[in-house]
Amino acid sequence: MGGYLPAKDDEFSRWLGHFAQRLIAYWEELDIAALEVLMLRFLDDRFAEDIDGVTSAHNAYRAGLAVRDNDRADTIEPRLRNLVQRIQHHPAMTDGIRRDLGITVPDSEPTPQTAVSIEEAGHPMLDIDVSERKRAKIKFGPNPLNARHNALPAGIRRVRLWYYIGSGPPPEEKDWIFLDDDNRSPYTHVTMNAQPLTITYRAAYVDRHNRVGAFSDTVTVTISP
């Protein structure tokens, strides 16, 4: 193709429309058949419809992704977590049922720990992604930017997360709000805010004896509405 033809489809469509329209003024002078001019106008209209179709499909795809993600994060996962937490400690629950359902099976022989193991684990690192509206994806662990090397330290059961609505740590310890305990990074915090929301997060390891370790450095982000 000649260098005068734009590479981007939307720019090419505008160029084609202008060319087809202006060619009408010169078709007789340049010995162009009327049928050829009409065909070019037809192709111009068809290509514009092609672009509209691609744009609509792309928008529908993005909308579908948002519906899927919101459904999982806002409805399905909270319902599942609540149900699993309720049945985990039911008197009729057995390890066989847990394995059949695909939920966590408690250790039959707890790993021996020393009194200082939770201290030796140090504190988790935090990396928070706020690229999506109304939510923060909290990556946590010893290496949150590399999932292959981000396993919880030996003897650590989960990570406890807190948040504070505001920039920086709250004025008093009691002002921290408990968010959740989780053992699989990342954790998605759905905020449903109508205005930009500034939140500060922190985390700590929790061992098998429910001892809480050192607090992480705080991370402050602003979540878009």
C-alpha angles and dihedrals in degrees: 000000000000120000090244091071110092115236097217115080097227092050090045090051092053091047092049092049092051092046094048092048096047093044089071088072093058108031096104094041091051095042094244116159115247090230090058091053091049091049091052091052089050092051090048091055092045094051091050088054089049090056092047090051093051091047092050092048091049092049091047090050093051091046090050091052091051092050091049094048094045092047092053097042099038103034118010103041096044090049092048094047092051092048095047092047089052097049097039091080099035112131091237094052116114134181088249091059090046092053091046091051093045096238130132116296112207117237111269090206111032114225110255112250135188121229091254098047094102089052092048090055090067117199133311124254121234131214117176126198116201098169091118123070120256096005145078122209107211115203111195140175139074092307110015094171093060114051092189092061100034103093115142113260118266111281095020115122102186148331122260117216130202133178140194125200101234142053114294130355117328119260092250133030091237090063093071111105119219110237108178148300115250138167100191121071130249110048117193116219109198109203104173090206120173093202133037106289125205113206133175119210135195135174143193137192119253119203131210090272091055092250114153118225134206119316120251123237110278119254122202122201138166116229118209120229 
